[in-house]
Amino acid sequence: MKNQYLGDIGDYGKYGLLRFLAKQGIKIGVNWYLTEDDGSNDGKFIGYLKKEQDRIHDEELFDFLASLVEHQNKSVQMVADSKIIPNAIFYPDIVSIKNRAGWHEDAMRCLETAELIFCDPDNGPIGKKSITSKDSDKYIAPSEIVDYYNRGQNVVYYCQKARRTEEAWLATKAEMKEYLPDARIYVQTFHRGTQRSYIFVIHPEDEKRYANLLRVFEQTSWGRKQLFSAELFQLATVSQERIGNTMKIELDSGEVVCIRMCDDGWVEVVSSKYPRKNSRRKAEDFVDCIR
């Protein structure tokens, strides 16, 4: 996260999702993964603030961001001070490459009382890069997610698809299963501007609650207008069976999801938990399941 990003279209979706969860009683701890501004044009996509039709998704948030972008020296501290994410706590320090371990320990102490930790690195997970390499401050390390998770907290972190192939993108979304095999992984993707995904790493005992909350979120205008979508309800599968143009997936939660390619190029999704409710998604959201 950089201060220069504040108020752009990505922020609207990000805070919209976090505000929804906070209003359901989830105490959120925000680690900005703050980095220095770089003078680029990134973060200048604020044209949506002039479109009244975009205001419907969250009027209070929209108006706050519209006022925020007017400040020449806008900063994440303004977000914290505004209480725009109810009851949230924030770790404000810039990421330290030289003392990454100390920076992470400070963040852990600051966010100790949160239920859900939101991490907002510039680019997402670090992959094969070294945690001390150049630009490593723009990434989150799996070990940092593991530390939060192992002390009982759930985690959601930002990740951009960037130039990854679909195969690499699927692997990136499921990466934390390698480190936390029992974790439940959910993905919510924001489709305005560049593709931005929020990857949830949830404890098994919290699975039902978060799955239900994210389904409710999809029924808000964010989901109905297809600004957000769930790329996959749950990445951990027990079995898969292809029947014609339909993929039947049994999840380790016991839920059975049927994904069917429609003639119009869209994908229809039916869950055993909600057999009377069909959901339609863009085909690219499920390309790795149906090809």
Residue frames relative to the residue before (quaternion, step in Angstrom):
aa qw qx qy qz dx dy dz
M 1.0000 0.0000 0.0000 0.0000 0.00 0.00 0.00
K 0.0760 -0.7630 0.6402 0.0468 3.54 -1.10 0.81
N 0.5900 -0.5785 0.4186 0.3769 3.57 -1.09 0.59
Q 0.6157 0.5736 -0.3490 0.4123 3.59 1.08 -0.65
Y 0.6179 0.5626 -0.3454 0.4271 3.62 1.21 -0.42
L 0.4999 0.7095 -0.4131 0.2757 3.56 1.18 -0.52
G 0.8219 0.2589 -0.2147 0.4598 3.52 -0.94 1.00
D 0.5407 0.6203 -0.4348 0.3658 3.62 1.15 -0.14
I 0.7447 -0.4296 0.2600 0.4397 3.56 -1.29 0.21
G 0.6106 0.5569 -0.3530 0.4387 3.58 1.09 -0.61
D 0.6281 0.5333 -0.3302 0.4605 3.56 1.06 -0.73
Y 0.6112 0.5603 -0.3588 0.4287 3.57 0.99 -0.76
G 0.6967 0.4526 -0.2748 0.4841 3.58 0.88 -0.90
K 0.6471 0.5441 -0.3180 0.4289 3.58 0.92 -0.91
Y 0.7222 0.4172 -0.2499 0.4918 3.56 0.77 -1.01
G 0.5757 0.5776 -0.3809 0.4357 3.57 1.14 -0.52
L 0.6663 0.4861 -0.2898 0.4855 3.57 0.96 -0.87
L 0.6866 0.4814 -0.2942 0.4585 3.60 0.83 -0.93
R 0.6433 0.5183 -0.3277 0.4584 3.60 0.99 -0.76
F 0.6107 0.5410 -0.3504 0.4600 3.57 1.02 -0.74
L 0.6894 0.4755 -0.2857 0.4659 3.59 0.82 -0.97
A 0.6519 0.5187 -0.3221 0.4498 3.58 0.94 -0.85
K 0.6671 0.5056 -0.3039 0.4550 3.59 1.00 -0.77
Q 0.6330 0.4970 -0.3308 0.4928 3.59 1.29 -0.21
G 0.6574 -0.5532 0.2931 0.4194 3.57 1.26 0.23
I 0.5153 0.6329 -0.4276 0.3886 3.60 1.24 0.17
K 0.2882 -0.7521 0.5687 0.1668 3.57 -0.74 1.07
I 0.1652 -0.8264 0.5375 0.0305 3.53 -0.50 1.26
G 0.1688 -0.7472 0.6355 0.0966 3.52 -1.08 0.87
V 0.1768 -0.8124 0.5519 0.0641 3.59 -0.61 1.14
N 0.0711 -0.7341 0.6744 0.0353 3.53 -0.86 1.06
W 0.3514 -0.7905 0.4634 0.1919 3.56 -0.26 1.28
Y 0.1697 -0.7552 0.5898 0.2303 3.60 1.04 -0.72
L 0.0963 0.8673 -0.4797 0.0920 3.52 1.05 0.96
T 0.0510 -0.7706 0.6352 0.0109 3.56 -1.06 0.91
E 0.6384 -0.5471 0.3824 0.3831 3.55 -1.26 0.40
D 0.5498 -0.5778 0.4848 0.3589 3.57 -1.17 0.62
D 0.2470 -0.8089 0.5210 0.1151 3.58 -1.07 0.72
G 0.5489 -0.6593 0.3875 0.3375 3.60 1.22 0.16
S 0.4934 0.6525 -0.4419 0.3681 3.59 1.23 0.13
N 0.6281 -0.5369 0.4079 0.3883 3.56 -1.34 -0.03
D 0.4195 0.7075 -0.4739 0.3143 3.58 1.26 -0.07
G 0.7787 0.3245 -0.2492 0.4756 3.55 -0.96 0.87
K 0.6088 0.5792 -0.3486 0.4153 3.59 1.25 0.04
F 0.4930 0.6559 -0.4318 0.3745 3.57 1.26 0.25
I 0.2244 0.8013 -0.5089 0.2202 3.54 0.34 1.31
G 0.3230 0.7801 -0.4820 0.2343 3.58 1.24 0.30
Y 0.5648 0.6154 -0.3835 0.3939 3.58 1.13 -0.57
L 0.6066 0.5887 -0.3523 0.4016 3.59 1.13 -0.57
K 0.6520 0.4815 -0.3138 0.4946 3.58 1.28 -0.16
K 0.6322 0.5213 -0.3212 0.4748 3.57 1.32 0.00
E 0.3731 -0.7679 0.4788 0.2047 3.54 -0.33 1.26
Q 0.6226 0.5649 -0.3562 0.4079 3.61 1.05 -0.67
D 0.6303 0.5294 -0.3400 0.4548 3.61 1.18 -0.44
R 0.5608 0.6411 -0.3725 0.3685 3.57 1.21 -0.40
I 0.5710 0.6577 -0.3708 0.3223 3.60 1.14 -0.63
H 0.6084 0.6009 -0.3644 0.3689 3.60 1.05 -0.65
D 0.7635 -0.1457 0.1136 0.6188 3.59 1.07 -0.75
E 0.2483 -0.8302 0.4805 0.1351 3.56 0.10 1.30
E 0.6482 0.5175 -0.3252 0.4542 3.59 0.92 -0.84
L 0.6689 0.4908 -0.2942 0.4745 3.58 0.92 -0.91
F 0.6315 0.5473 -0.3266 0.4416 3.57 0.92 -0.91
D 0.6943 0.4740 -0.2778 0.4650 3.58 0.83 -0.98
F 0.6246 0.5319 -0.3411 0.4589 3.58 1.05 -0.73
L 0.6853 0.4767 -0.2947 0.4651 3.60 0.86 -0.92
A 0.6100 0.5514 -0.3487 0.4497 3.58 1.08 -0.68
S 0.6790 0.4567 -0.2869 0.4981 3.57 1.05 -0.73
L 0.6163 0.5773 -0.3424 0.4119 3.58 1.06 -0.75
V 0.6961 0.4962 -0.2943 0.4273 3.61 0.84 -0.93
E 0.5692 0.5930 -0.3862 0.4185 3.59 1.24 -0.22
H 0.6087 0.5650 -0.3509 0.4326 3.60 1.22 -0.36
Q 0.4434 -0.7054 0.4897 0.2568 3.56 -0.82 1.01
N 0.7780 0.2556 -0.1305 0.5588 3.58 1.05 -0.77
K 0.0675 0.8261 -0.5533 0.0825 3.57 0.81 0.99
S 0.0016 -0.8039 0.5938 -0.0339 3.56 -1.09 0.74
V 0.6442 -0.5333 0.3829 0.3924 3.55 -1.25 0.41
Q 0.5518 0.6062 -0.4050 0.4050 3.58 1.15 -0.44
M 0.5979 0.5602 -0.3581 0.4477 3.59 1.13 -0.58
V 0.6205 0.5219 -0.3367 0.4788 3.58 1.09 -0.68
A 0.6586 0.5067 -0.3059 0.4646 3.57 0.91 -0.91
D 0.6894 0.4937 -0.2804 0.4499 3.57 0.89 -0.95
S 0.6466 0.5656 -0.3160 0.4026 3.59 1.09 -0.68
K 0.2800 -0.7689 0.5128 0.2596 3.60 1.21 -0.54
I 0.2687 0.7960 -0.5055 0.1966 3.59 1.18 0.52
I 0.6867 0.3010 -0.2458 0.6144 3.59 1.28 -0.37
P 0.3671 -0.7871 0.4402 0.2279 3.61 -0.10 1.24
N 0.8777 0.0701 -0.0798 0.4673 3.55 -1.07 0.94
A 0.4241 0.7099 -0.4690 0.3101 3.60 1.20 0.31
I 0.2079 -0.7249 0.6350 0.1677 3.53 -1.32 0.40
F 0.2309 -0.8133 0.5312 0.0555 3.56 -1.06 0.80
Y 0.2022 -0.7252 0.6417 0.1463 3.53 -1.18 0.71
P 0.2025 -0.8734 0.4376 0.0688 3.60 -0.26 1.26
D 0.5324 0.6930 -0.4002 0.2757 3.62 1.16 -0.38
I 0.5275 -0.6154 0.4923 0.3173 3.54 -1.18 0.70
V 0.5513 -0.6202 0.4465 0.3348 3.58 -1.03 0.84
S 0.2183 -0.7736 0.5843 0.1114 3.57 -0.93 0.94
I 0.3111 -0.7381 0.5685 0.1880 3.58 -0.74 1.05
K 0.6733 0.5134 -0.2998 0.4397 3.59 0.97 -0.87
N 0.7970 0.1263 -0.0633 0.5872 3.60 1.03 -0.71
R 0.0028 -0.8451 0.5338 -0.0272 3.55 0.73 1.09
A 0.6445 0.5350 -0.3299 0.4354 3.60 0.94 -0.84
G 0.6762 0.4872 -0.2945 0.4677 3.57 0.93 -0.88
W 0.6198 0.5387 -0.3271 0.4675 3.55 1.05 -0.80
H 0.6708 0.4986 -0.2924 0.4647 3.57 0.93 -0.92
E 0.6415 0.5207 -0.3256 0.4598 3.60 0.98 -0.81
D 0.6303 0.5246 -0.3273 0.4695 3.59 1.02 -0.77
A 0.6509 0.5145 -0.3105 0.4639 3.56 0.98 -0.87
M 0.6284 0.5416 -0.3298 0.4506 3.58 0.98 -0.84
R 0.6663 0.4966 -0.3009 0.4678 3.58 0.93 -0.89
C 0.6671 0.5231 -0.3024 0.4358 3.56 0.90 -0.94
L 0.7847 0.3509 -0.1510 0.4882 3.58 0.94 -0.92
E 0.2632 0.8332 -0.4596 0.1588 3.56 1.30 0.29
T 0.7485 0.4298 -0.2309 0.4491 3.62 0.93 -0.80
A 0.5119 0.6536 -0.4231 0.3631 3.61 1.23 0.00
E 0.4315 -0.6752 0.5346 0.2686 3.56 -1.23 0.55
L 0.7866 0.1552 -0.0471 0.5957 3.57 1.00 -0.93
I 0.2062 -0.7754 0.5879 0.1035 3.57 -0.75 1.08
F 0.1332 -0.7710 0.6186 0.0716 3.56 -0.82 1.05
C 0.1038 -0.7899 0.6042 0.0155 3.56 -0.75 1.13
D 0.1306 -0.8447 0.5191 -0.0041 3.56 -0.73 1.11
P 0.0489 0.8218 -0.5651 0.0538 3.63 0.60 1.06
D 0.6539 -0.5325 0.3600 0.3990 3.59 -1.14 0.55
N 0.8416 0.2238 -0.0623 0.4875 3.58 0.83 -1.02
G 0.6123 -0.5368 0.3821 0.4370 3.61 1.05 -0.59
P 0.7960 -0.2734 0.2004 0.5014 3.62 -1.13 -0.57
I 0.5480 -0.6799 0.3970 0.2825 3.54 -1.05 0.80
G 0.3075 -0.7755 0.5050 0.2215 3.61 1.17 -0.39
K 0.8108 -0.2523 0.1993 0.4891 3.57 -0.86 -0.98
K 0.4697 0.6751 -0.4527 0.3445 3.61 1.23 0.01
S 0.5014 -0.6277 0.5013 0.3214 3.55 -1.19 0.56
I 0.5412 -0.6399 0.4456 0.3148 3.55 -1.08 0.75
T 0.7116 0.4070 -0.2542 0.5132 3.60 1.25 -0.27
S 0.4660 0.6974 -0.4363 0.3257 3.61 1.26 0.09
K 0.6827 -0.4612 0.3636 0.4348 3.56 -1.29 0.21
D 0.8364 0.1522 -0.1615 0.5012 3.57 -0.98 0.94
S 0.3857 0.7329 -0.4887 0.2744 3.62 1.19 0.23
D 0.5512 0.6173 -0.3938 0.4000 3.58 1.23 -0.33
K 0.6208 0.5536 -0.3314 0.4452 3.59 1.27 -0.29
Y 0.7144 0.4333 -0.2185 0.5041 3.58 1.31 -0.11
I 0.3538 -0.6825 0.5895 0.2479 3.52 -1.35 0.33
A 0.3462 -0.7360 0.5480 0.1954 3.58 -1.03 0.85
P 0.5717 -0.6005 0.4267 0.3613 3.63 -0.98 0.75
S 0.6278 0.5573 -0.3446 0.4202 3.59 1.00 -0.79
E 0.6294 0.5347 -0.3350 0.4537 3.60 1.11 -0.64
I 0.6262 0.5094 -0.3232 0.4939 3.56 1.08 -0.73
V 0.6397 0.5385 -0.3148 0.4492 3.57 0.95 -0.93
D 0.6443 0.5366 -0.3317 0.4323 3.60 0.93 -0.85
Y 0.6579 0.4871 -0.3117 0.4824 3.59 0.92 -0.84
Y 0.6719 0.5218 -0.2914 0.4373 3.55 0.88 -1.02
N 0.7070 0.4941 -0.2744 0.4250 3.58 0.85 -0.97
R 0.6866 0.4124 -0.3159 0.5086 3.58 1.14 -0.20
G 0.7134 -0.5207 0.2245 0.4117 3.55 1.24 0.56
Q 0.5928 0.5813 -0.3702 0.4168 3.58 1.23 0.06
N 0.3868 -0.6615 0.5844 0.2671 3.54 -1.24 0.54
V 0.2164 -0.7866 0.5724 0.0822 3.55 -1.17 0.61
V 0.0015 0.7366 -0.6746 -0.0480 3.54 -1.23 0.61
Y 0.0224 -0.8232 0.5670 -0.0205 3.57 -0.82 0.96
Y 0.5247 -0.6474 0.4732 0.2857 3.51 -1.21 0.72
C 0.0789 0.7749 -0.6251 0.0509 3.54 -1.14 0.72
Q 0.2071 -0.7674 0.5928 0.1299 3.58 -0.96 0.83
K 0.5255 -0.6503 0.4497 0.3143 3.55 -1.02 0.78
A 0.0921 -0.8346 0.5312 0.1129 3.56 1.08 -0.84
R 0.7789 -0.3326 0.2478 0.4704 3.60 -0.88 -0.90
R 0.3318 0.7599 -0.5048 0.2399 3.60 1.15 0.35
T 0.4752 -0.6118 0.5422 0.3256 3.54 -1.18 0.60
E 0.6621 -0.4928 0.3607 0.4344 3.60 -1.21 0.26
E 0.6331 0.5282 -0.3329 0.4575 3.59 1.03 -0.75
A 0.6780 0.4755 -0.2893 0.4801 3.58 0.93 -0.90
W 0.6323 0.5402 -0.3309 0.4459 3.58 1.05 -0.72
L 0.6380 0.5118 -0.3255 0.4744 3.58 0.96 -0.80
A 0.6517 0.5111 -0.3113 0.4660 3.59 0.99 -0.85
T 0.6357 0.5307 -0.3275 0.4550 3.58 1.00 -0.77
K 0.6678 0.5058 -0.3029 0.4544 3.58 0.91 -0.87
A 0.7451 0.3921 -0.2112 0.4964 3.57 1.06 -0.74
E 0.3504 0.8023 -0.4479 0.1815 3.58 1.30 -0.09
M 0.6929 0.5078 -0.3040 0.4120 3.60 0.86 -0.90
K 0.5056 0.6250 -0.4380 0.4024 3.62 1.20 -0.17
E 0.5948 0.5656 -0.3647 0.4395 3.60 1.16 -0.52
Y 0.7382 0.4053 -0.2066 0.4981 3.57 1.05 -0.79
L 0.7858 0.1525 -0.0511 0.5972 3.57 1.12 -0.73
P 0.1665 -0.8548 0.4814 0.0996 3.61 0.41 1.21
D 0.6926 0.4765 -0.2959 0.4536 3.60 1.06 -0.60
A 0.5178 0.6716 -0.4087 0.3374 3.60 1.22 -0.31
R 0.3308 -0.6973 0.5990 0.2134 3.54 -1.23 0.60
I 0.1836 -0.8088 0.5559 0.0556 3.55 -0.73 1.10
Y 0.0055 -0.7769 0.6289 -0.0302 3.56 -0.88 1.04
V 0.1562 -0.7937 0.5838 0.0689 3.55 -1.09 0.70
Q 0.0465 -0.7546 0.6542 0.0209 3.54 -0.91 0.99
T 0.1085 -0.8198 0.5621 0.0161 3.57 -0.73 1.09
F 0.2703 -0.7475 0.5943 0.1223 3.52 -0.99 1.03
H 0.2522 -0.8499 0.4565 0.0750 3.55 -0.60 1.17
R 0.5508 0.5905 -0.4271 0.4069 3.61 1.17 0.08
G 0.7796 0.1863 -0.1880 0.5676 3.56 -0.87 0.96
T 0.7614 -0.2443 0.2233 0.5574 3.58 -0.94 -0.83
Q 0.5713 -0.6124 0.4198 0.3497 3.57 -1.10 0.66
R 0.0328 -0.7939 0.6062 -0.0331 3.53 -0.77 1.12
S 0.0909 -0.8136 0.5736 0.0260 3.57 -0.72 1.02
Y 0.2071 -0.7466 0.6237 0.1037 3.51 -1.23 0.68
I 0.1591 -0.8261 0.5401 0.0227 3.53 -0.39 1.33
F 0.2104 -0.7935 0.5658 0.0776 3.55 -0.62 1.22
V 0.1090 -0.7530 0.6474 0.0449 3.57 -1.01 0.91
I 0.0062 -0.8631 0.4944 -0.1025 3.53 -0.06 1.40
H 0.4880 -0.6423 0.5080 0.3021 3.56 -1.07 0.77
P 0.6145 -0.5889 0.3736 0.3687 3.63 -1.03 0.75
E 0.6724 0.5073 -0.3092 0.4416 3.58 0.96 -0.79
D 0.6962 0.4338 -0.2676 0.5056 3.59 1.24 -0.34
E 0.3901 0.7733 -0.4451 0.2275 3.56 1.30 -0.14
K 0.6860 0.5011 -0.3049 0.4305 3.58 0.73 -1.02
R 0.6589 0.5227 -0.3119 0.4420 3.55 0.92 -0.92
Y 0.7173 0.4438 -0.2662 0.4666 3.58 0.77 -1.00
A 0.6158 0.5379 -0.3536 0.4544 3.60 1.01 -0.72
N 0.6658 0.4934 -0.3017 0.4714 3.57 0.95 -0.85
L 0.6492 0.5237 -0.3203 0.4492 3.58 0.95 -0.84
L 0.6823 0.4802 -0.2960 0.4651 3.57 0.93 -0.86
R 0.6095 0.5247 -0.3553 0.4764 3.58 1.12 -0.54
V 0.6346 0.5082 -0.3267 0.4819 3.58 1.01 -0.77
F 0.6153 0.5531 -0.3410 0.4463 3.58 1.01 -0.81
E 0.6646 0.5135 -0.3059 0.4485 3.57 1.00 -0.79
Q 0.6459 0.5018 -0.3240 0.4754 3.58 1.24 -0.29
T 0.5264 0.5890 -0.4294 0.4376 3.59 1.26 -0.04
S 0.7014 -0.4543 0.3174 0.4483 3.59 -1.25 0.10
W 0.5353 0.6102 -0.4141 0.4119 3.61 1.16 -0.44
G 0.7360 0.3971 -0.2223 0.5012 3.57 0.95 -0.89
R 0.6532 0.5352 -0.3231 0.4271 3.56 0.91 -0.88
K 0.7136 0.4064 -0.2404 0.5175 3.58 1.08 -0.71
Q 0.4505 -0.7418 0.3998 0.2949 3.56 1.37 0.24
L 0.3107 0.7138 -0.5538 0.2953 3.56 1.02 0.80
F 0.7582 0.1842 -0.1052 0.6166 3.55 1.16 -0.73
S 0.0731 0.7679 -0.6364 -0.0087 3.54 -1.26 0.45
A 0.4439 -0.6391 0.5513 0.3010 3.54 -1.28 0.47
E 0.3536 -0.7484 0.5153 0.2220 3.58 -0.56 1.10
L 0.7487 -0.0898 0.0518 0.6547 3.54 1.12 -0.75
F 0.4978 -0.6571 0.4632 0.3254 3.59 -0.93 0.78
Q 0.7825 -0.0937 0.1224 0.6033 3.56 0.94 -0.86
L 0.3590 -0.7874 0.4682 0.1786 3.57 -0.66 1.12
A 0.6291 0.5329 -0.3464 0.4475 3.60 1.16 -0.39
T 0.0138 -0.8289 0.5578 -0.0401 3.59 -0.45 1.18
V 0.3985 -0.6956 0.5493 0.2360 3.53 -1.21 0.66
S 0.7973 -0.1033 0.1012 0.5859 3.57 0.96 -0.88
Q 0.1478 -0.7547 0.6301 0.1080 3.52 -1.32 0.41
E 0.0191 -0.7905 0.6119 -0.0148 3.57 -1.05 0.81
R 0.2134 -0.7815 0.5769 0.1044 3.57 -0.78 1.04
I 0.0023 0.7718 -0.6346 0.0410 3.56 -0.86 1.06
G 0.8085 -0.1167 0.0408 0.5754 3.58 -0.21 1.26
N 0.7805 -0.2716 0.2291 0.5143 3.56 -0.75 -1.09
T 0.6025 0.5457 -0.3488 0.4664 3.58 1.27 0.43
M 0.1792 -0.7538 0.6243 0.0996 3.54 -1.03 0.90
K 0.1622 -0.7765 0.6054 0.0650 3.57 -0.76 1.12
I 0.0489 -0.8180 0.5722 -0.0334 3.56 -0.61 1.18
E 0.1725 -0.7588 0.6204 0.0982 3.57 -0.85 0.99
L 0.2616 -0.7850 0.5477 0.1239 3.56 -0.67 1.14
D 0.5986 -0.5908 0.3929 0.3718 3.55 -1.18 0.47
S 0.5729 0.5651 -0.3855 0.4515 3.59 1.28 -0.01
G 0.5740 -0.5757 0.3810 0.4404 3.58 1.31 -0.26
E 0.5410 0.6151 -0.4002 0.4110 3.59 1.24 -0.27
V 0.1939 -0.7514 0.6198 0.1168 3.56 -1.13 0.75
V 0.0943 -0.7981 0.5950 0.0107 3.56 -0.76 1.09
C 0.1532 -0.7707 0.6137 0.0771 3.56 -0.89 0.99
I 0.1016 -0.7922 0.6017 0.0087 3.56 -0.75 1.11
R 0.0251 -0.8267 0.5599 -0.0487 3.57 -0.53 1.21
M 0.3573 -0.7161 0.5609 0.2120 3.56 -0.93 0.98
C 0.2649 -0.7816 0.5506 0.1259 3.55 -0.70 1.12
D 0.6443 -0.5485 0.3747 0.3789 3.56 -1.24 0.45
D 0.6793 0.4975 -0.2933 0.4528 3.60 1.12 -0.57
G 0.6233 -0.5833 0.3294 0.4035 3.58 1.28 0.18
W 0.6007 0.5296 -0.3678 0.4726 3.58 1.27 -0.07
V 0.3804 -0.7089 0.5500 0.2241 3.55 -1.32 0.23
E 0.2263 -0.7627 0.5945 0.1166 3.55 -0.95 0.96
V 0.1232 -0.7995 0.5874 0.0242 3.55 -0.89 1.01
V 0.0127 -0.7809 0.6243 -0.0167 3.57 -0.89 0.99
S 0.1834 -0.7898 0.5806 0.0735 3.55 -0.83 1.05
S 0.5352 -0.6282 0.4591 0.3289 3.57 -1.08 0.74
K 0.6025 0.5612 -0.3638 0.4354 3.59 1.18 -0.44
Y 0.7841 0.1523 -0.0698 0.5977 3.56 1.14 -0.64
P 0.0680 -0.8723 0.4826 0.0397 3.61 0.64 1.12
R 0.7009 0.4623 -0.2770 0.4672 3.60 1.12 -0.49
K 0.6802 0.4471 -0.2860 0.5056 3.58 1.27 -0.04
N 0.1495 -0.7779 0.6068 0.0659 3.54 -0.74 1.10
S 0.1557 -0.7698 0.6130 0.0863 3.55 -1.12 0.68
R 0.1875 -0.7810 0.5870 0.1020 3.58 -0.98 0.86
R 0.0612 -0.8023 0.5935 -0.0188 3.52 -0.94 0.98
K 0.5914 -0.5356 0.4532 0.3974 3.53 -1.29 0.30
A 0.5946 -0.6198 0.3777 0.3459 3.56 -0.99 0.84
E 0.6447 0.5505 -0.3445 0.4032 3.59 0.97 -0.79
D 0.5643 0.6008 -0.3906 0.4099 3.59 1.18 -0.39
F 0.7926 0.2807 -0.1202 0.5278 3.59 1.14 -0.58
V 0.2821 0.8140 -0.4839 0.1538 3.56 1.24 0.22
D 0.6779 0.4987 -0.3131 0.4402 3.61 0.97 -0.73
C 0.6539 0.5098 -0.3257 0.4544 3.58 1.19 -0.39
I 0.7947 0.3767 -0.1595 0.4485 3.57 0.97 -0.88
R 0.5918 0.5851 -0.3991 0.3849 3.62 1.12 -0.31
